[in-house]
Amino acid sequence: MFKFILVLSMVALSPSAEAEWMNIYSDENFSIFADTSSISKEGNMATMRSMYDFKVPPAIITDKQAQSETWQKEFDCQTKKFRPLHMALFLENMGKGTAFRVNDEIGSWTPIQVASLNEIEWKIACGMK
């Protein structure tokens, strides 16, 4: 039973599992995609998965170099803050392959800066124009 639950949770967190990725930002270094099928709202709170896909890999964090990373973030739509709920680094683009680093520690609330990448995600998750 435990193995079944473990496999089920891995599929649910997999970037490709029924995701509806929408490109929300691109430049010469990376693109950001929002999984619009993952948006969940309750009151002033919203959660959404996003993926950062690197055209030019960022600085090496460990002995491995991430080609993409996925995030699950919670947004406070009223006070314009966010906090990370889940993050995974992948060796392949578009969240493919095995995650080599995963962090499920819930982060601190952080104010969203005007004209930031987090503001783009906040607007989508919260349904702002």
Steps between C-alpha positions, in 0.01 A plus 500: 500500500782741589666445160170578324460826692863594432462438126168686493653804672799497263266500199291781650811716550646415161517810280339320207213332689196659330663843512379783280820702465454856373809705414474816710851644457803447276836664449837386362583305820180323604123464465237478772193283460188497720296184541154651467337166588667512844349834609297461816330790677341519843401842628793740449749214460611329179754231415662428165781292352758666278806386310819687418664351190858616441643572156826586674542297820534711816805486722580153630336444840646154555706265288199485266363775279124556488343540157157569654326543833142470611330691778174480692428841649225637719386856435311740724294681239396779736831594664710417189737251664620150413679206656651188347343165590705269278802526269677240285811527280528287183795401283289527183296781349125531561516310829589174332704225659555448867506787745847512658404748772161544666398741775158464664571747779233769510673835459436836660251749360674746269353825362463498121693778332340703221605389149668183634474144371311410818247772417435336163431169679287673768281666236433165330440305821273769646320579173623861488520695176 
